[in-house]
Every structure is written in C-alpha cells, then in structure tokens.
Amino acid sequence: MRIVIAGYRMPKIHLPRIHIGGDDESRSAKHERDSYYGDSPIAHVMEKIDNKPHTWAAHMGKPDGMMQIVEMEYKELMEKKASGSKSDIRKELEELAAACIVALERMKDM
C-alpha cells in the first residue's frame, strides 16, 4: 500500500508597494520601473537602454547597425576582461546586455 500526500503550490504574486508622497498619476514610467527594480542589475541595464552610450549613435541608422553594436560591446567586454578591472567589466556587461535587448526589440519590429 502506498500513501500519497497531496502537495500544494502557492502561486507567485507581487505584493503591493507603498509609496509615500506624490500621487500615482504624477509618477513617470521610469520612476515606477526604478521603484520596482531598485538597485538590481536589470535596473542598470534599463538605464543604459534609456540613455544609450554615445558610441552607438554612429551605428543606429544602418540596417545591421544593432548587430555591429552588439559585436562592438562584446569586443570591449573582452578587452576589459583582459585588464581585470571589475568595475569596467560590470559596465561593459551592462552595455552588452542593453545592446542585446535593443537588438532583440528591433528584430521583433522587422
């Protein structure tokens, strides 16, 4: 005879966040995103997407420009990896992640 115990999984839910000061309608989408992500790595990547590095401007208008940007960011990451500076590696990782996300968004629009 086998005894089976029923298992229950609780659904994943997001608890409401309490913001003191200002009304909900006056906050911008960026402020809401910042309060949601906090100081997480994705928040830094989203900041890079909002404020694209100046080196991307030369490639943005070209048909394969986003792939050139991804390749450029990857090469910069490998250079910083060789130097060993953790802050530079983190910066380049954030820029590479932002470039990949923007490239994916652009490809979905095609």
Secondary structure, 3 states (H helix, E strand, C coil): CCCCCCCCCCCCCCCCCCCCCCCHHHCCHHHHHHHHHCCCHHHHHHHHHHCCCHHHCCCCCCCCHHHHHHHHHHHHHHHHHHHCCHHHHHHHHHHHHHHHHHHHHHHHHC
